[in-house]
Amino acid sequence: MGIDPELNYAHDLLANPVGGERQSAAYSGSFIGGVDFDLDTLFGLTGTSFSFGYYQGLGRDLSGEDINNVIDVSQIFIGDVFGISQINLLQTLANDRIEIALGRLSAGADFATSDAFVYYVSAGVNPNPLQLLENLPSFTTPPFSQWGARGTVRALDFLSLSVGAYNADINAQNNDMHGLVFKFNPEDGVLTVAEGELQVGQGEDSSYLPGQYRFGGYFDTSDYMRFSDPERIVAGNWGLYLLGNQMVYREQMDQGLSLWGFFSVAPRQSINLFPYSANGGAYYQGLFNGRDGDITAGAFYLGVFSDDLPGQSYELVFELNHRFQFSEWFFTTVDGQYVLNPNGQTDIPDAWVVGFEMSVDF
């Protein structure tokens, strides 16, 4: 009928039996839903669709309240909040080679993301690299959004360029009105992101294994406070990032081993928590006989703290997990993480984290 409702419930149950500022366990959960309207089917508007979304966060933050580390061990945690996430219009042109989106958008849904990131319980990369978000509060990730516009041109089947511009005032993200604050004030800051994408091995008859490579950069015109002197303001912030995801061994179809990596640089050490960061990992679909849809994944997440933050050097998190994909709509992931140098401080004991994640699509 042209109306597609969606609802997902997910939760993390995690504990740190060793390390951190204190030992504890925490539940964090979320309901994230929405409705997509195909305006071509409904009203004959070719290539046009409209989306409306909402979210409900539950539980508490094990990293923020007990471990005291920056690279959050739970990607599910969004706070105990309810709000409207997205309200946007999407238009495709030229046989889907051009795409234009307008409205309340999440920059992280289109930029600095990869198909590999959803396989991890840590917020190190799921849904986007956390080091990027720490440096750039205006970069919203699903389900959060800002007013913005994004255009994508796919010049060739394997090559595309995307450019987006978003309201960068973080006060517009205040949840007191449950996402109904539609403040648009570009005079207080605009975030611009550009990214090129190269895909290889996507066709069924391709002689290459499938891969995805992205190179992007951003500039935010907002004002930032210096770490060393909050009274002094720095106008604007910028950075670059590179990420790739490449299958290196294939058993059959989607089964096999893939490697991925991410690197970012944000040169202004006076305002960026992580001037340098690197993440990398591997995942294998169908590692065990009879479990063709399961994913076994490992990764590391490294953030190097600014030189303007004395006493903080780097934080490094390792993760190893196995996702049991019981059906297309239900999975459970058994997860283990090791947090080295929490918050970049040697006086906080390294933490072991264990637990599991569950996700159900309705």
BABAVEX-601152 format. One line per field, with one value per residue (C-alpha): x, z, y; residue in one letter; residue number from 1. Coordinates in steps of 0.05 Angstrom, whole numbers, always signed. Example, Ala and Ser with C-alpha at 12.3 -4.5 7.8 and 13.67 -1.06 7.14 Angstrom:
<pts>
X: +246/+273
Z: +156/+143
Y: -90/-21
residuo: A/S
num: 1/2
</pts>
This chain:
<pts>
X: +0/+61/+63/+120/+120/+182/+198/+261/+274/+345/+381/+450/+462/+535/+579/+650/+671/+742/+769/+739/+724/+675/+647/+575/+525/+477/+418/+408/+353/+317/+255/+268/+212/+186/+140/+163/+112/+124/+92/+99/+51/+6/+1/+40/+100/+156/+217/+191/+185/+172/+198/+178/+215/+215/+255/+252/+315/+319/+369/+436/+507/+559/+617/+595/+573/+619/+679/+691/+717/+702/+693/+626/+619/+545/+521/+449/+452/+421/+395/+328/+294/+235/+234/+221/+280/+271/+221/+248/+232/+274/+274/+311/+325/+359/+344/+366/+434/+417/+387/+366/+343/+313/+287/+308/+367/+421/+489/+514/+463/+500/+571/+629/+592/+601/+562/+613/+598/+530/+565/+594/+564/+613/+597/+669/+641/+567/+535/+594/+665/+657/+722/+691/+629/+670/+706/+643/+581/+541/+549/+484/+476/+411/+362/+382/+375/+383/+354/+395/+401/+441/+454/+486/+508/+527/+566/+583/+555/+617/+632/+592/+599/+555/+552/+510/+498/+466/+445/+505/+477/+478/+425/+376/+386/+358/+308/+264/+212/+222/+251/+198/+246/+250/+300/+337/+393/+450/+480/+502/+537/+533/+564/+585/+607/+632/+649/+669/+655/+686/+655/+689/+665/+591/+566/+551/+598/+654/+723/+737/+714/+664/+692/+674/+721/+704/+743/+711/+721/+680/+680/+638/+630/+609/+647/+688/+718/+792/+811/+865/+824/+748/+741/+777/+736/+759/+717/+707/+732/+753/+777/+788/+774/+786/+750/+749/+714/+739/+723/+788/+764/+698/+669/+605/+557/+562/+601/+674/+724/+724/+772/+757/+794/+782/+830/+814/+853/+827/+887/+862/+887/+862/+789/+789/+788/+817/+862/+882/+843/+845/+798/+803/+774/+752/+688/+671/+601/+587/+650/+616/+582/+507/+508/+513/+481/+522/+576/+640/+674/+734/+759/+801/+784/+841/+834/+895/+878/+896/+964/+924/+894/+951/+946/+907/+945/+903/+845/+845/+787/+788/+724/+708/+638/+593/+525/+474/+428/+366/+324/+323/+288/+321/+393/+433/+506/+552/+605/+670/+710/+775/+783/+856/+874/+802/+794/+868/+886/+932/+899/+834/+843/+836/+766/+740/+668/+623/+550/+503/+460/+392/+353/+283/+251/+175
Z: +0/+3/+79/+114/+191/+228/+301/+334/+407/+429/+495/+524/+590/+608/+671/+689/+741/+739/+735/+725/+782/+810/+791/+769/+717/+675/+629/+571/+520/+464/+422/+355/+304/+244/+184/+112/+62/-12/-44/-113/-94/-52/-96/-160/-141/-177/-135/-74/-2/+67/+133/+205/+264/+340/+397/+470/+510/+574/+627/+648/+623/+649/+619/+644/+714/+734/+689/+673/+603/+540/+486/+512/+519/+500/+433/+454/+509/+487/+555/+589/+536/+487/+425/+351/+310/+236/+193/+122/+49/-1/-76/-127/-198/-262/-249/-176/-194/-157/-88/-48/+24/+63/+135/+202/+184/+219/+190/+215/+173/+110/+129/+164/+169/+144/+138/+186/+244/+263/+284/+348/+416/+434/+413/+387/+316/+322/+289/+276/+302/+371/+368/+311/+352/+413/+370/+334/+378/+319/+281/+298/+296/+291/+323/+337/+282/+260/+205/+143/+70/+36/-37/-68/-140/-165/-227/-239/-209/-165/-151/-114/-79/-21/+9/+69/+108/+178/+233/+281/+344/+396/+437/+383/+405/+474/+490/+539/+484/+462/+395/+379/+383/+309/+320/+258/+271/+220/+248/+308/+266/+204/+196/+125/+108/+42/+26/-34/-38/-81/-85/-114/-130/-124/-186/-186/-245/-215/-210/-146/-75/-50/-15/+4/+13/+37/+45/+78/+111/+151/+173/+230/+236/+309/+367/+411/+481/+491/+540/+572/+577/+570/+567/+500/+440/+376/+315/+272/+271/+216/+205/+155/+158/+117/+124/+86/+89/+46/+40/+35/+35/+10/+24/-15/-27/+35/+77/+90/+123/+117/+145/+159/+184/+203/+214/+230/+243/+275/+279/+328/+393/+434/+423/+399/+451/+401/+350/+324/+325/+292/+293/+258/+259/+224/+220/+192/+170/+176/+214/+245/+206/+206/+228/+160/+183/+247/+252/+292/+300/+334/+336/+370/+382/+396/+415/+428/+475/+461/+486/+520/+569/+618/+652/+594/+542/+503/+511/+476/+475/+448/+431/+412/+401/+367/+339/+336/+278/+294/+240/+196/+252/+315/+339/+404/+410/+465/+477/+513/+517/+550/+565/+570/+602/+616/+603/+585/+659/+691/+760/+735/+732/+664/+658/+633/+606/+590/+570/+512/+465/+437/+379/+353/+292/+292
Y: +0/+46/+49/+13/+14/-10/-22/-50/-67/-80/-85/-95/-132/-119/-124/-107/-160/-133/-62/+6/+54/+3/-65/-67/-90/-49/-57/-9/-15/+23/+22/+54/+58/+96/+97/+104/+130/+114/+176/+145/+88/+133/+196/+182/+225/+188/+173/+210/+183/+212/+184/+196/+165/+162/+131/+111/+99/+58/+37/+66/+74/+24/+63/+131/+111/+53/+43/+117/+107/+146/+93/+67/-8/-6/+20/+12/+65/+131/+155/+150/+193/+194/+236/+246/+224/+239/+277/+281/+279/+238/+248/+204/+226/+201/+127/+132/+161/+226/+228/+289/+288/+347/+354/+326/+281/+241/+255/+188/+151/+172/+191/+155/+89/+18/-46/-77/-31/-63/-127/-96/-84/-28/+43/+46/+43/+26/+64/+110/+116/+146/+186/+227/+241/+263/+315/+337/+343/+369/+303/+267/+192/+152/+161/+234/+286/+358/+401/+390/+373/+318/+303/+241/+232/+162/+179/+106/+42/+37/+110/+163/+231/+255/+325/+346/+409/+408/+455/+451/+485/+429/+466/+447/+374/+389/+334/+373/+377/+305/+321/+373/+432/+450/+505/+525/+575/+570/+634/+592/+540/+497/+429/+410/+339/+311/+239/+199/+124/+70/+1/-60/-130/-114/-149/-224/-234/-192/-223/-184/-196/-143/-82/-11/+48/+118/+182/+242/+309/+359/+432/+459/+535/+530/+560/+513/+524/+510/+455/+497/+561/+554/+630/+630/+610/+576/+589/+528/+456/+408/+338/+281/+207/+144/+77/+12/-55/-112/-186/-224/-296/-325/-393/-381/-324/-278/-328/-313/-267/-191/-139/-66/-4/+69/+127/+199/+263/+327/+373/+426/+396/+454/+433/+360/+305/+254/+289/+221/+156/+87/+29/-38/-108/-171/-211/-279/-299/-373/-393/-454/-510/-505/-432/-397/-332/-323/-270/-278/-210/-178/-106/-53/+21/+70/+143/+187/+244/+317/+342/+398/+347/+331/+263/+232/+193/+143/+95/+27/-22/-93/-131/-203/-229/-279/-262/-319/-300/-341/-309/-246/-209/-236/-243/-249/-231/-258/-205/-193/-128/-105/-31/-10/+57/+80/+154/+156/+152/+101/+107/+74/-2/-35/-66/-132/-128/-188/-194/-200/-160/-178/-147/-160/-128/-125
residuo: M/G/I/D/P/E/L/N/Y/A/H/D/L/L/A/N/P/V/G/G/E/R/Q/S/A/A/Y/S/G/S/F/I/G/G/V/D/F/D/L/D/T/L/F/G/L/T/G/T/S/F/S/F/G/Y/Y/Q/G/L/G/R/D/L/S/G/E/D/I/N/N/V/I/D/V/S/Q/I/F/I/G/D/V/F/G/I/S/Q/I/N/L/L/Q/T/L/A/N/D/R/I/E/I/A/L/G/R/L/S/A/G/A/D/F/A/T/S/D/A/F/V/Y/Y/V/S/A/G/V/N/P/N/P/L/Q/L/L/E/N/L/P/S/F/T/T/P/P/F/S/Q/W/G/A/R/G/T/V/R/A/L/D/F/L/S/L/S/V/G/A/Y/N/A/D/I/N/A/Q/N/N/D/M/H/G/L/V/F/K/F/N/P/E/D/G/V/L/T/V/A/E/G/E/L/Q/V/G/Q/G/E/D/S/S/Y/L/P/G/Q/Y/R/F/G/G/Y/F/D/T/S/D/Y/M/R/F/S/D/P/E/R/I/V/A/G/N/W/G/L/Y/L/L/G/N/Q/M/V/Y/R/E/Q/M/D/Q/G/L/S/L/W/G/F/F/S/V/A/P/R/Q/S/I/N/L/F/P/Y/S/A/N/G/G/A/Y/Y/Q/G/L/F/N/G/R/D/G/D/I/T/A/G/A/F/Y/L/G/V/F/S/D/D/L/P/G/Q/S/Y/E/L/V/F/E/L/N/H/R/F/Q/F/S/E/W/F/F/T/T/V/D/G/Q/Y/V/L/N/P/N/G/Q/T/D/I/P/D/A/W/V/V/G/F/E/M/S/V/D/F
num: 1/2/3/4/5/6/7/8/9/10/11/12/13/14/15/16/17/18/19/20/21/22/23/24/25/26/27/28/29/30/31/32/33/34/35/36/37/38/39/40/41/42/43/44/45/46/47/48/49/50/51/52/53/54/55/56/57/58/59/60/61/62/63/64/65/66/67/68/69/70/71/72/73/74/75/76/77/78/79/80/81/82/83/84/85/86/87/88/89/90/91/92/93/94/95/96/97/98/99/100/101/102/103/104/105/106/107/108/109/110/111/112/113/114/115/116/117/118/119/120/121/122/123/124/125/126/127/128/129/130/131/132/133/134/135/136/137/138/139/140/141/142/143/144/145/146/147/148/149/150/151/152/153/154/155/156/157/158/159/160/161/162/163/164/165/166/167/168/169/170/171/172/173/174/175/176/177/178/179/180/181/182/183/184/185/186/187/188/189/190/191/192/193/194/195/196/197/198/199/200/201/202/203/204/205/206/207/208/209/210/211/212/213/214/215/216/217/218/219/220/221/222/223/224/225/226/227/228/229/230/231/232/233/234/235/236/237/238/239/240/241/242/243/244/245/246/247/248/249/250/251/252/253/254/255/256/257/258/259/260/261/262/263/264/265/266/267/268/269/270/271/272/273/274/275/276/277/278/279/280/281/282/283/284/285/286/287/288/289/290/291/292/293/294/295/296/297/298/299/300/301/302/303/304/305/306/307/308/309/310/311/312/313/314/315/316/317/318/319/320/321/322/323/324/325/326/327/328/329/330/331/332/333/334/335/336/337/338/339/340/341/342/343/344/345/346/347/348/349/350/351/352/353/354/355/356/357/358/359/360/361/362
</pts>
